[in-house]
Amino acid sequence: MHHFDIANMIVSSLIHGLIYAAIFKLFHYLSVGTAVLAAAVGLAAVWIAAKLLRTRRG
């Protein structure tokens, strides 16, 4: 059972690392204002998606 937990943790770390690397590469070419705007839009999209999913379950 512990082997599955360790394997899951390793795979999760690799996936997160790839996602963060892609985000940092994208933000590297943006100005500070555009990066802040993109971050705000991304957070709003995640918040709205969570709100919609929570509403459908309840």
C-alpha positions as MATLAB code, in Angstrom:
seq = 'MHHFDIANMIVSSLIHGLIYAAIFKLFHYLSVGTAVLAAAVGLAAVWIAAKLLRTRRG';
ca = [
       0.000    0.000    0.000;
       2.821    2.449    0.783;
       4.421    1.820   -2.604;
       1.310    3.160   -4.325;
       1.399    6.305   -2.172;
       5.042    6.952   -3.030;
       4.483    6.321   -6.745;
       1.445    8.611   -6.709;
       3.474   11.323   -4.987;
       6.291   11.052   -7.544;
       3.939   11.183  -10.542;
       2.034   14.090   -9.005;
       5.280   15.987   -8.431;
       6.370   15.454  -12.026;
       3.037   16.649  -13.403;
       3.023   19.718  -11.159;
       6.601   20.500  -12.153;
       5.707   20.377  -15.841;
       2.672   22.601  -15.312;
       4.648   25.148  -13.275;
       7.466   25.168  -15.842;
       4.964   25.893  -18.624;
       3.343   28.688  -16.608;
       6.690   30.292  -15.764;
       7.798   30.125  -19.405;
       4.567   31.834  -20.490;
       4.836   34.529  -17.812;
       8.487   35.186  -18.672;
       7.440   36.892  -21.920;
       4.638   38.970  -20.376;
       4.875   42.385  -18.823;
       4.101   42.685  -15.103;
       0.667   44.177  -15.738;
      -0.271   41.503  -18.248;
       0.978   38.773  -15.903;
      -1.130   40.147  -13.046;
      -4.160   40.330  -15.330;
      -3.594   36.747  -16.536;
      -3.254   35.531  -12.941;
      -6.458   37.321  -11.931;
      -8.366   35.826  -14.862;
      -7.009   32.367  -14.051;
      -7.984   32.623  -10.388;
     -11.434   33.900  -11.323;
     -11.916   30.987  -13.722;
     -10.960   28.454  -11.057;
     -13.219   30.163   -8.504;
     -16.183   30.175  -10.916;
     -15.618   26.519  -11.857;
     -15.480   25.511   -8.181;
     -18.630   27.503   -7.467;
     -20.491   25.857  -10.352;
     -19.386   22.369   -9.359;
     -20.350   22.975   -5.733;
     -23.802   24.227   -6.811;
     -24.477   21.164   -8.951;
     -23.610   18.767   -6.124;
     -25.669   20.557   -3.483;
];
